[in-house]
């Protein structure tokens, strides 16, 4: 995605006046955002930098602000640092340190879990304001993919919420036990703004790119940068996990520079034979996953009954599946054991799966698989389309006639003429319709 003329901003969000670590960038193409991760260092998207990058600001609103801007004195893209490596990331050095504390960034993994919250922050035009206001919105993690032009990408969003053109380079924050951290940088969208698909490049897989920059351009810091600072409020991870020639299991996430590099948390699971102490990236079979690289068995899949992806492994006659899974012969992959499928109208519970087009619904004192509907025309005789969170064809209540017997079914007589008769007009006049009005 390029920073095109459109400057739409965070969709479905609200002003974020206190997020001073998130900066506004101006370049020849338009507007971008960035996040302060060290005293003078901003991380942003690679497509936001270049010869036309002029200045950085961090007020709540850019228009009418009379403070001086920060000049850009150095910039570097991931591709430049790695001779063509693929990741939509760049680092920018300011001429001086802003009067705000840098935002901690997630130099470890694994990626955030599916459905966990992620908070997006960026500048630009929104539904309520002109360009230049910093805004934020919280959405949910959908998954992660490896994009051939952007790198390892975190996908998130909810309908009516997410990032848009002009938010490129902005922040994707996630909560952790140690406080909120920057986990990814806004990169692109794959559908219309607000359609629920926001893609941001993860930082952890490219941490060495960032760490090398920090060593070259910033002083020692309490974050992970290969240099021990003894005066940190929270212990600097470099102090006990520095390059001292000893591979130790004490270090957070197994991240010791003296241990085999592939065993560190980098978004890729290595077999135990290569990592005797284990690899923090590895996710067991049947557990939720974001990408195949995290799975011990090398596959991250869905199945007809489980739309959220989980880890799997190949299977065959000689390579059986774990006890909780079965072999899908069509794919030669293990899938979570499928529940028995029951037909429309049958009793249902957590031990069965309703047939396609039906949903398990409370009916009186039991649960049954009822047909979903969008209009009465889709329901069978004796049922009525009940509109709610999920529309279902609900059985109509039994009617006791004067003579005593029970009868279930529609009130309209079978075989009515196409033109409404006198009875229909009488019923309509007195507000008694042939079916309940939609609410």
C-alpha positions as a Markdown table, in Angstrom:
| # | Residue | x | y | z |
|---|---|---|---|---|
| 1 | Unk | 0.0 | 0.0 | 0.0 |
| 2 | Unk | 1.4 | 3.4 | -0.8 |
| 3 | Unk | 0.5 | 6.6 | 1.0 |
| 4 | Unk | -1.8 | 7.8 | -1.7 |
| 5 | Unk | -3.8 | 11.0 | -1.8 |
| 6 | Unk | -6.5 | 9.5 | 0.4 |
| 7 | Unk | -5.9 | 10.4 | 4.0 |
| 8 | Unk | -8.6 | 8.4 | 5.7 |
| 9 | Unk | -7.6 | 7.5 | 9.2 |
| 10 | Unk | -8.5 | 5.1 | 12.0 |
| 11 | Unk | -12.0 | 3.8 | 11.3 |
| 12 | Unk | -14.5 | 3.5 | 14.2 |
| 13 | Unk | -12.0 | 5.0 | 16.7 |
| 14 | Unk | -11.7 | 8.0 | 19.0 |
| 15 | Unk | -9.2 | 10.7 | 19.8 |
| 16 | Unk | -6.0 | 9.6 | 21.5 |
| 17 | Unk | -4.5 | 12.9 | 22.9 |
| 18 | Unk | -2.2 | 11.2 | 25.4 |
| 19 | Unk | -0.4 | 8.8 | 23.0 |
| 20 | Unk | 2.6 | 11.1 | 22.6 |
| 21 | Unk | 4.9 | 8.2 | 21.5 |
| 22 | Unk | 2.9 | 8.0 | 18.2 |
| 23 | Unk | 4.2 | 10.6 | 15.7 |
| 24 | Unk | 2.9 | 12.2 | 12.5 |
| 25 | Unk | 5.2 | 11.9 | 9.4 |
| 26 | Unk | 4.9 | 14.1 | 6.4 |
| 27 | Unk | 6.3 | 13.0 | 3.0 |
| 28 | Unk | 5.8 | 13.9 | -0.6 |
| 29 | Unk | 2.9 | 11.3 | -1.0 |
| 30 | Unk | 0.8 | 12.3 | 2.0 |
| 31 | Unk | 0.6 | 11.3 | 5.7 |
| 32 | Unk | 2.1 | 8.5 | 7.7 |
| 33 | Unk | 2.5 | 7.6 | 11.4 |
| 34 | Unk | 5.4 | 6.2 | 13.5 |
| 35 | Unk | 6.2 | 5.2 | 17.1 |
| 36 | Unk | 9.0 | 6.3 | 19.3 |
| 37 | Unk | 10.8 | 3.1 | 20.6 |
| 38 | Unk | 14.1 | 4.7 | 21.8 |
| 39 | Unk | 15.0 | 8.3 | 22.8 |
| 40 | Unk | 15.5 | 9.5 | 19.2 |
| 41 | Unk | 14.3 | 6.4 | 17.1 |
| 42 | Unk | 10.9 | 6.0 | 15.3 |
| 43 | Unk | 9.8 | 2.8 | 13.8 |
| 44 | Unk | 7.4 | 3.1 | 10.8 |
| 45 | Unk | 6.6 | 1.4 | 7.5 |
| 46 | Unk | 9.2 | 1.3 | 4.7 |
| 47 | Unk | 6.8 | 2.7 | 2.2 |
| 48 | Unk | 6.5 | 5.8 | 4.4 |
| 49 | Unk | 10.2 | 6.9 | 4.1 |
| 50 | Unk | 12.4 | 8.1 | 1.3 |
| 51 | Unk | 13.8 | 11.3 | -0.1 |
| 52 | Unk | 10.5 | 13.1 | 0.4 |
| 53 | Unk | 10.3 | 12.5 | 4.1 |
| 54 | Unk | 10.5 | 15.9 | 5.7 |
| 55 | Unk | 9.5 | 16.1 | 9.3 |
| 56 | Unk | 7.9 | 14.5 | 12.4 |
| 57 | Unk | 5.4 | 15.9 | 14.9 |
| 58 | Unk | 3.6 | 14.4 | 17.9 |
| 59 | Unk | 0.8 | 16.8 | 19.1 |
| 60 | Unk | -2.8 | 15.5 | 19.5 |
| 61 | Unk | -3.7 | 17.6 | 16.5 |
| 62 | Unk | -1.3 | 18.9 | 13.9 |
| 63 | Unk | -3.4 | 21.8 | 12.6 |
| 64 | Unk | -2.9 | 25.1 | 14.5 |
| 65 | Unk | 0.0 | 23.7 | 16.6 |
| 66 | Unk | 2.8 | 26.3 | 17.0 |
| 67 | Unk | 5.6 | 24.0 | 18.2 |
| 68 | Unk | 8.7 | 23.3 | 16.1 |
| 69 | Unk | 8.9 | 20.0 | 14.2 |
| 70 | Unk | 11.6 | 17.3 | 14.6 |
| 71 | Unk | 14.0 | 17.0 | 11.6 |
| 72 | Unk | 14.8 | 13.6 | 10.1 |
| 73 | Unk | 18.6 | 13.1 | 10.2 |
| 74 | Unk | 18.8 | 9.4 | 9.2 |
| 75 | Unk | 16.5 | 6.7 | 7.9 |
| 76 | Unk | 16.9 | 3.0 | 7.0 |
| 77 | Unk | 14.5 | 0.4 | 5.5 |
| 78 | Unk | 14.7 | -3.3 | 6.2 |
| 79 | Unk | 15.5 | -4.0 | 2.6 |
| 80 | Unk | 18.4 | -1.6 | 2.6 |
| 81 | Unk | 19.8 | -3.1 | 5.8 |
| 82 | Unk | 19.5 | -6.7 | 4.5 |
| 83 | Unk | 20.3 | -6.2 | 0.8 |
| 84 | Unk | 16.8 | -6.8 | -0.4 |
| 85 | Unk | 15.1 | -8.5 | 2.6 |
| 86 | Unk | 11.3 | -8.4 | 2.6 |
| 87 | Unk | 9.6 | -6.5 | 5.4 |
| 88 | Unk | 7.6 | -3.3 | 5.3 |
| 89 | Unk | 9.7 | -1.7 | 8.1 |
| 90 | Unk | 11.9 | 1.3 | 8.5 |
| 91 | Unk | 13.7 | 3.2 | 11.2 |
| 92 | Unk | 14.0 | 7.0 | 11.5 |
| 93 | Unk | 16.4 | 9.0 | 13.6 |
| 94 | Unk | 15.2 | 12.4 | 15.0 |
| 95 | Unk | 17.5 | 15.4 | 15.4 |
| 96 | Unk | 16.8 | 15.5 | 19.1 |
| 97 | Unk | 15.0 | 13.5 | 21.8 |
| 98 | Unk | 11.3 | 14.4 | 22.3 |
| 99 | Unk | 10.1 | 15.1 | 25.8 |
| 100 | Unk | 8.3 | 11.8 | 26.1 |
| 101 | Unk | 9.2 | 8.3 | 27.1 |
| 102 | Unk | 9.7 | 5.7 | 24.4 |
| 103 | Unk | 7.1 | 2.9 | 24.0 |
| 104 | Unk | 8.4 | -0.6 | 24.9 |
| 105 | Unk | 8.3 | -2.9 | 21.8 |
| 106 | Unk | 7.8 | -6.6 | 21.7 |
| 107 | Unk | 11.2 | -8.0 | 20.8 |
| 108 | Unk | 10.0 | -11.5 | 21.8 |
| 109 | Unk | 7.2 | -13.7 | 20.5 |
| 110 | Unk | 5.1 | -15.6 | 19.9 |
| 111 | Unk | 2.5 | -13.5 | 18.1 |
| 112 | Unk | -0.7 | -12.4 | 19.9 |
| 113 | Unk | -3.4 | -15.1 | 20.2 |
| 114 | Unk | -6.4 | -15.2 | 17.9 |
| 115 | Unk | -9.3 | -13.0 | 19.2 |
| 116 | Unk | -6.9 | -11.2 | 21.7 |
| 117 | Unk | -7.2 | -7.4 | 21.7 |
| 118 | Unk | -4.9 | -5.1 | 19.6 |
| 119 | Unk | -5.1 | -1.3 | 19.8 |
| 120 | Unk | -4.3 | 0.7 | 16.6 |
| 121 | Unk | -3.1 | 4.3 | 16.8 |
| 122 | Unk | -2.5 | 6.7 | 13.9 |
| 123 | Unk | -3.1 | 10.1 | 12.3 |
| 124 | Unk | -5.3 | 11.2 | 9.5 |
| 125 | Unk | -8.9 | 12.1 | 8.5 |
| 126 | Unk | -11.7 | 10.2 | 10.3 |
| 127 | Unk | -15.4 | 10.1 | 10.1 |
| 128 | Unk | -15.5 | 13.1 | 12.5 |
| 129 | Unk | -12.4 | 15.1 | 11.9 |
| 130 | Unk | -10.0 | 16.6 | 9.4 |
| 131 | Unk | -6.5 | 15.2 | 8.8 |
| 132 | Unk | -4.0 | 15.5 | 11.5 |
| 133 | Unk | -5.7 | 14.2 | 14.6 |
| 134 | Unk | -4.2 | 11.3 | 16.5 |
| 135 | Unk | -6.9 | 8.5 | 17.0 |
| 136 | Unk | -7.1 | 5.0 | 18.3 |
| 137 | Unk | -9.3 | 2.0 | 18.0 |
| 138 | Unk | -9.3 | -1.5 | 19.6 |
| 139 | Unk | -10.0 | -4.5 | 17.4 |
| 140 | Unk | -9.3 | -8.3 | 17.6 |
| 141 | Unk | -6.5 | -10.4 | 16.2 |
| 142 | Unk | -7.7 | -12.5 | 13.3 |
| 143 | Unk | -4.4 | -14.3 | 12.4 |
| 144 | Unk | -1.0 | -13.9 | 10.9 |
| 145 | Unk | 0.3 | -14.6 | 7.4 |
| 146 | Unk | 3.6 | -14.3 | 5.5 |
| 147 | Unk | 3.1 | -11.8 | 2.8 |
| 148 | Unk | 5.7 | -12.0 | -0.1 |
| 149 | Unk | 6.1 | -8.2 | -0.3 |
| 150 | Unk | 5.4 | -7.0 | 3.3 |
| 151 | Unk | 6.8 | -9.8 | 5.5 |
| 152 | Unk | 5.3 | -11.5 | 8.5 |
| 153 | Unk | 2.0 | -9.7 | 9.0 |
| 154 | Unk | -0.5 | -9.6 | 11.9 |
| 155 | Unk | -4.1 | -9.4 | 10.6 |
| 156 | Unk | -6.8 | -7.8 | 12.8 |
| 157 | Unk | -10.0 | -5.9 | 12.7 |
| 158 | Unk | -13.7 | -5.9 | 13.3 |
| 159 | Unk | -16.5 | -4.7 | 11.0 |
| 160 | Unk | -16.5 | -0.9 | 11.0 |
| 161 | Unk | -13.2 | -0.7 | 12.8 |
| 162 | Unk | -9.5 | -0.7 | 11.7 |
| 163 | Unk | -6.8 | 1.1 | 9.9 |
| 164 | Unk | -7.0 | 2.9 | 6.5 |
| 165 | Unk | -4.8 | 4.9 | 4.1 |
| 166 | Unk | -2.7 | 7.4 | 6.0 |
| 167 | Unk | -2.3 | 5.2 | 9.1 |
| 168 | Unk | 0.6 | 3.4 | 7.5 |
| 169 | Unk | 3.6 | 3.1 | 9.9 |
| 170 | Unk | 1.3 | 3.6 | 12.9 |
| 171 | Unk | 1.2 | 1.5 | 16.1 |
| 172 | Unk | -0.4 | -1.8 | 16.9 |
| 173 | Unk | -0.3 | -2.2 | 20.7 |
| 174 | Unk | -1.1 | -5.3 | 22.7 |
| 175 | Unk | -1.4 | -5.7 | 26.5 |
| 176 | Unk | 1.2 | -7.9 | 28.3 |
| 177 | Unk | 1.9 | -8.8 | 31.9 |
| 178 | Unk | 4.6 | -6.1 | 31.8 |
| 179 | Unk | 2.3 | -3.4 | 30.3 |
| 180 | Unk | 1.2 | -2.4 | 26.8 |
| 181 | Unk | 3.8 | -2.9 | 24.1 |
| 182 | Unk | 4.2 | -2.1 | 20.4 |
| 183 | Unk | 3.9 | -5.5 | 18.6 |
| 184 | Unk | 3.5 | -4.4 | 14.9 |
| 185 | Unk | 3.6 | -1.5 | 12.5 |
| 186 | Unk | 0.6 | -0.7 | 10.2 |
| 187 | Unk | 1.3 | -1.7 | 6.6 |
| 188 | Unk | -1.7 | -2.3 | 4.4 |
| 189 | Unk | -5.4 | -3.2 | 4.0 |
| 190 | Unk | -6.8 | -5.8 | 1.6 |
| 191 | Unk | -10.4 | -4.5 | 1.4 |
| 192 | Unk | -12.3 | -1.2 | 1.9 |
| 193 | Unk | -11.5 | 0.8 | 5.0 |
| 194 | Unk | -13.5 | -0.3 | 7.9 |
| 195 | Unk | -14.3 | -3.7 | 6.3 |
| 196 | Unk | -12.5 | -5.5 | 9.2 |
| 197 | Unk | -9.1 | -6.3 | 7.6 |
| 198 | Unk | -6.0 | -4.5 | 8.9 |
| 199 | Unk | -2.5 | -5.8 | 8.3 |
| 200 | Unk | 0.5 | -4.8 | 10.4 |
| 201 | Unk | 4.1 | -6.1 | 10.1 |
| 202 | Unk | 5.2 | -7.9 | 13.3 |
| 203 | Unk | 8.4 | -6.6 | 15.0 |
| 204 | Unk | 9.7 | -9.7 | 16.8 |
| 205 | Unk | 10.8 | -11.6 | 13.6 |
| 206 | Unk | 12.9 | -8.6 | 12.6 |
| 207 | Unk | 14.3 | -7.7 | 16.0 |
| 208 | Unk | 17.9 | -8.0 | 14.9 |
| 209 | Unk | 17.4 | -5.2 | 12.3 |
| 210 | Unk | 16.1 | -3.0 | 15.1 |
| 211 | Unk | 18.7 | -4.0 | 17.7 |
| 212 | Unk | 21.6 | -3.3 | 15.3 |
| 213 | Unk | 20.2 | 0.2 | 14.6 |
| 214 | Unk | 19.8 | 0.9 | 18.3 |
| 215 | Unk | 23.4 | -0.1 | 19.1 |
| 216 | Unk | 24.6 | 2.1 | 16.3 |
| 217 | Unk | 22.4 | 5.2 | 16.9 |
| 218 | Unk | 21.3 | 5.2 | 20.5 |
| 219 | Unk | 23.0 | 4.9 | 23.9 |
| 220 | Unk | 22.5 | 1.9 | 26.2 |
| 221 | Unk | 18.8 | 1.4 | 27.1 |
| 222 | Unk | 16.8 | -0.7 | 29.5 |
| 223 | Unk | 15.2 | -2.5 | 26.6 |
| 224 | Unk | 16.8 | -5.5 | 24.8 |
| 225 | Unk | 19.8 | -4.0 | 22.9 |
| 226 | Unk | 22.8 | -6.2 | 23.8 |
| 227 | Unk | 24.0 | -3.7 | 26.5 |
| 228 | Unk | 23.5 | -4.0 | 30.2 |
| 229 | Unk | 22.2 | -1.0 | 32.1 |
| 230 | Unk | 22.3 | -1.6 | 35.9 |
| 231 | Unk | 20.1 | 1.4 | 37.0 |
| 232 | Unk | 16.9 | 0.3 | 35.3 |
| 233 | Unk | 13.7 | 0.2 | 37.4 |
| 234 | Unk | 12.9 | -3.2 | 35.9 |
| 235 | Unk | 16.0 | -5.4 | 35.3 |
| 236 | Unk | 17.6 | -4.9 | 31.9 |
| 237 | Unk | 17.3 | -8.3 | 30.2 |
| 238 | Unk | 20.8 | -7.8 | 28.7 |
| 239 | Unk | 22.4 | -8.0 | 32.2 |
| 240 | Unk | 21.8 | -11.7 | 32.7 |
| 241 | Unk | 21.3 | -12.6 | 29.1 |
| 242 | Unk | 24.2 | -11.0 | 27.5 |
| 243 | Unk | 26.9 | -12.6 | 25.3 |
| 244 | Unk | 29.0 | -14.2 | 28.1 |
| 245 | Unk | 29.7 | -17.5 | 26.4 |
| 246 | Unk | 27.2 | -19.4 | 28.5 |
| 247 | Unk | 23.8 | -20.7 | 27.1 |
| 248 | Unk | 21.3 | -20.4 | 30.0 |
| 249 | Unk | 17.7 | -21.3 | 30.3 |
| 250 | Unk | 17.0 | -18.4 | 32.7 |
| 251 | Unk | 16.5 | -15.8 | 30.0 |
| 252 | Unk | 13.0 | -14.7 | 29.1 |
| 253 | Unk | 11.6 | -16.7 | 26.3 |
| 254 | Unk | 14.9 | -18.6 | 26.1 |
| 255 | Unk | 16.5 | -15.6 | 24.5 |
| 256 | Unk | 20.2 | -15.9 | 25.1 |
| 257 | Unk | 22.6 | -14.8 | 22.4 |
| 258 | Unk | 24.9 | -17.7 | 23.4 |
| 259 | Unk | 22.2 | -20.3 | 22.6 |
| 260 | Unk | 21.5 | -21.5 | 19.1 |
| 261 | Unk | 19.9 | -18.6 | 17.2 |
| 262 | Unk | 17.1 | -20.7 | 15.7 |
| 263 | Unk | 15.9 | -21.6 | 19.2 |
| 264 | Unk | 15.0 | -18.1 | 20.2 |
| 265 | Unk | 11.5 | -16.7 | 19.8 |
| 266 | Unk | 11.4 | -15.6 | 16.2 |
| 267 | Unk | 8.0 | -16.8 | 15.0 |
| 268 | Unk | 9.4 | -20.1 | 13.7 |
| 269 | Unk | 9.2 | -23.4 | 15.7 |
| 270 | Unk | 12.3 | -25.6 | 15.6 |
| 271 | Unk | 12.3 | -29.4 | 16.4 |
| 272 | Unk | 13.4 | -30.3 | 19.9 |
| 273 | Unk | 16.3 | -32.2 | 18.4 |
| 274 | Unk | 17.7 | -28.8 | 17.3 |
| 275 | Unk | 16.8 | -27.0 | 20.5 |
| 276 | Unk | 17.4 | -29.3 | 23.6 |
| 277 | Unk | 16.0 | -26.5 | 25.9 |
| 278 | Unk | 12.9 | -26.1 | 23.8 |
| 279 | Unk | 11.7 | -23.4 | 21.5 |
| 280 | Unk | 9.2 | -20.8 | 22.8 |
| 281 | Unk | 7.7 | -20.5 | 19.3 |
| 282 | Unk | 6.4 | -24.1 | 19.3 |
| 283 | Unk | 2.6 | -24.7 | 19.6 |
| 284 | Unk | 1.3 | -28.2 | 20.2 |
| 285 | Unk | -1.2 | -30.0 | 18.0 |
| 286 | Unk | -4.9 | -28.9 | 18.2 |
| 287 | Unk | -3.9 | -25.6 | 19.9 |
| 288 | Unk | -4.8 | -22.2 | 18.2 |
| 289 | Unk | -2.1 | -20.9 | 15.9 |
| 290 | Unk | -1.5 | -17.9 | 13.6 |
| 291 | Unk | 1.0 | -19.4 | 11.2 |
| 292 | Unk | 2.4 | -22.8 | 10.2 |
| 293 | Unk | 5.8 | -21.8 | 11.4 |
| 294 | Unk | 4.6 | -21.9 | 15.0 |
| 295 | Unk | 3.4 | -25.5 | 14.9 |
| 296 | Unk | 5.4 | -28.5 | 16.0 |
| 297 | Unk | 3.8 | -30.5 | 13.1 |
| 298 | Unk | 4.3 | -27.7 | 10.5 |
| 299 | Unk | 0.6 | -27.1 | 9.7 |
| 300 | Unk | -1.9 | -24.5 | 10.8 |
| 301 | Unk | -5.3 | -25.4 | 9.6 |
| 302 | Unk | -9.1 | -25.2 | 9.9 |
| 303 | Unk | -11.8 | -27.8 | 9.4 |
| 304 | Unk | -15.5 | -27.8 | 8.6 |
| 305 | Unk | -16.4 | -27.6 | 12.3 |
| 306 | Unk | -13.6 | -25.4 | 13.5 |
| 307 | Unk | -13.1 | -22.0 | 11.7 |
| 308 | Unk | -10.3 | -20.9 | 14.1 |
| 309 | Unk | -7.0 | -22.2 | 12.9 |
| 310 | Unk | -5.1 | -24.7 | 15.0 |
| 311 | Unk | -1.8 | -26.7 | 14.8 |
| 312 | Unk | -1.8 | -30.0 | 13.0 |
| 313 | Unk | 0.7 | -32.5 | 11.5 |
| 314 | Unk | 0.8 | -34.9 | 8.6 |
| 315 | Unk | -0.7 | -38.3 | 9.0 |
| 316 | Unk | -0.7 | -41.7 | 7.3 |
| 317 | Unk | -1.1 | -45.4 | 8.0 |
| 318 | Unk | 2.4 | -45.4 | 9.5 |
| 319 | Unk | 2.0 | -42.0 | 11.2 |
| 320 | Unk | -1.1 | -41.9 | 13.3 |
| 321 | Unk | -2.7 | -38.8 | 14.8 |
| 322 | Unk | -2.9 | -37.8 | 18.5 |
| 323 | Unk | -5.8 | -39.3 | 20.5 |
| 324 | Unk | -7.9 | -36.2 | 20.2 |
| 325 | Unk | -7.5 | -36.0 | 16.4 |
| 326 | Unk | -8.2 | -38.1 | 13.4 |
| 327 | Unk | -6.6 | -38.3 | 9.9 |
| 328 | Unk | -8.2 | -36.4 | 7.1 |
| 329 | Unk | -7.3 | -38.7 | 4.2 |
| 330 | Unk | -8.1 | -36.0 | 1.6 |
| 331 | Unk | -5.4 | -33.7 | 3.0 |
| 332 | Unk | -3.3 | -36.3 | 4.8 |
| 333 | Unk | -3.4 | -34.0 | 7.9 |
| 334 | Unk | -4.7 | -34.6 | 11.4 |
| 335 | Unk | -7.9 | -32.7 | 12.3 |
| 336 | Unk | -9.7 | -32.4 | 15.5 |
| 337 | Unk | -12.2 | -35.3 | 15.8 |
| 338 | Unk | -15.5 | -34.2 | 14.3 |
| 339 | Unk | -18.7 | -34.2 | 16.2 |
| 340 | Unk | -21.7 | -36.2 | 15.0 |
| 341 | Unk | -24.0 | -34.1 | 12.7 |
| 342 | Unk | -27.7 | -34.1 | 13.5 |
| 343 | Unk | -30.5 | -33.0 | 11.2 |
| 344 | Unk | -32.9 | -30.1 | 11.4 |
| 345 | Unk | -35.3 | -30.4 | 14.4 |
| 346 | Unk | -33.1 | -32.9 | 16.3 |
| 347 | Unk | -32.1 | -32.3 | 19.9 |
| 348 | Unk | -28.6 | -30.7 | 20.2 |
| 349 | Unk | -25.9 | -30.2 | 22.7 |
| 350 | Unk | -22.1 | -29.5 | 22.9 |
| 351 | Unk | -21.6 | -33.2 | 22.0 |
| 352 | Unk | -23.2 | -32.9 | 18.5 |
| 353 | Unk | -23.0 | -30.5 | 15.5 |
| 354 | Unk | -26.2 | -29.1 | 13.9 |
| 355 | Unk | -26.5 | -29.7 | 10.1 |
| 356 | Unk | -25.5 | -26.8 | 7.7 |
| 357 | Unk | -28.1 | -24.1 | 7.7 |
| 358 | Unk | -29.3 | -24.8 | 11.2 |
| 359 | Unk | -28.2 | -23.7 | 14.6 |
| 360 | Unk | -28.7 | -25.1 | 18.2 |
| 361 | Unk | -31.4 | -23.0 | 19.8 |
| 362 | Unk | -33.4 | -23.0 | 23.0 |
| 363 | Unk | -37.0 | -24.3 | 22.4 |
| 364 | Unk | -39.1 | -24.4 | 25.6 |
| 365 | Unk | -37.0 | -26.5 | 28.0 |
| 366 | Unk | -34.7 | -28.1 | 25.5 |
| 367 | Unk | -32.3 | -27.3 | 22.6 |
| 368 | Unk | -32.9 | -28.2 | 19.0 |
| 369 | Unk | -31.3 | -27.6 | 15.6 |
| 370 | Unk | -33.5 | -24.9 | 14.0 |
| 371 | Unk | -33.3 | -23.6 | 10.4 |
| 372 | Unk | -31.8 | -20.1 | 10.0 |
| 373 | Unk | -33.9 | -17.6 | 8.0 |
| 374 | Unk | -34.0 | -14.1 | 6.6 |
| 375 | Unk | -37.7 | -14.1 | 5.8 |
| 376 | Unk | -40.8 | -16.1 | 6.5 |
| 377 | Unk | -40.7 | -17.6 | 3.0 |
| 378 | Unk | -37.7 | -19.8 | 4.1 |
| 379 | Unk | -39.6 | -21.4 | 7.0 |
| 380 | Unk | -41.6 | -24.6 | 6.8 |
| 381 | Unk | -45.3 | -24.8 | 7.7 |
| 382 | Unk | -45.9 | -24.6 | 11.4 |
| 383 | Unk | -42.8 | -22.4 | 12.0 |
| 384 | Unk | -42.3 | -18.7 | 12.0 |
| 385 | Unk | -39.1 | -16.7 | 11.3 |
| 386 | Unk | -38.1 | -15.2 | 14.7 |
| 387 | Unk | -35.7 | -12.2 | 14.3 |
| 388 | Unk | -32.9 | -11.8 | 16.7 |
| 389 | Unk | -29.1 | -12.0 | 17.0 |
| 390 | Unk | -29.6 | -15.1 | 14.8 |
| 391 | Unk | -32.8 | -15.5 | 12.9 |
| 392 | Unk | -34.4 | -19.0 | 13.2 |
| 393 | Unk | -37.6 | -20.7 | 12.1 |
| 394 | Unk | -39.2 | -21.2 | 15.5 |
| 395 | Unk | -42.1 | -23.7 | 16.0 |
| 396 | Unk | -45.4 | -21.9 | 16.4 |
| 397 | Unk | -47.3 | -22.3 | 19.7 |
| 398 | Unk | -50.1 | -24.9 | 19.8 |
| 399 | Unk | -53.7 | -23.5 | 19.6 |
| 400 | Unk | -56.6 | -25.0 | 21.6 |
| 401 | Unk | -59.8 | -25.0 | 19.5 |
| 402 | Unk | -63.3 | -24.7 | 21.1 |
| 403 | Unk | -63.8 | -28.4 | 20.5 |
| 404 | Unk | -60.7 | -29.2 | 22.6 |
| 405 | Unk | -58.1 | -30.9 | 20.3 |
| 406 | Unk | -54.6 | -29.4 | 19.8 |
| 407 | Unk | -53.5 | -28.1 | 16.4 |
| 408 | Unk | -50.2 | -26.7 | 15.3 |
| 409 | Unk | -49.7 | -24.7 | 12.1 |
| 410 | Unk | -50.1 | -21.4 | 10.3 |
| 411 | Unk | -53.3 | -19.5 | 11.0 |
| 412 | Unk | -54.0 | -18.7 | 7.3 |
| 413 | Unk | -56.3 | -21.3 | 5.6 |
| 414 | Unk | -54.6 | -23.6 | 3.1 |
| 415 | Unk | -55.4 | -22.8 | -0.6 |
| 416 | Unk | -56.3 | -19.1 | -0.2 |
| 417 | Unk | -57.0 | -17.2 | -3.4 |
| 418 | Unk | -54.3 | -14.8 | -4.5 |
| 419 | Unk | -56.5 | -11.8 | -3.9 |
| 420 | Unk | -57.2 | -11.0 | -0.2 |
| 421 | Unk | -60.7 | -12.0 | 0.9 |
| 422 | Unk | -63.0 | -10.3 | 3.3 |
| 423 | Unk | -61.7 | -12.2 | 6.3 |
| 424 | Unk | -58.1 | -10.9 | 5.5 |
| 425 | Unk | -59.4 | -7.3 | 5.5 |
| 426 | Unk | -61.2 | -7.8 | 8.8 |
| 427 | Unk | -58.1 | -9.3 | 10.5 |
| 428 | Unk | -56.0 | -6.5 | 9.1 |
| 429 | Unk | -58.4 | -3.8 | 10.3 |
| 430 | Unk | -58.2 | -5.1 | 13.8 |
| 431 | Unk | -54.5 | -5.5 | 13.8 |
| 432 | Unk | -54.5 | -9.3 | 13.6 |
| 433 | Unk | -52.0 | -10.2 | 10.9 |
| 434 | Unk | -51.3 | -13.6 | 9.4 |
| 435 | Unk | -47.8 | -13.6 | 11.0 |
| 436 | Unk | -46.0 | -11.6 | 13.7 |
| 437 | Unk | -44.7 | -8.3 | 12.5 |
| 438 | Unk | -40.9 | -8.0 | 12.3 |
| 439 | Unk | -39.5 | -6.2 | 15.3 |
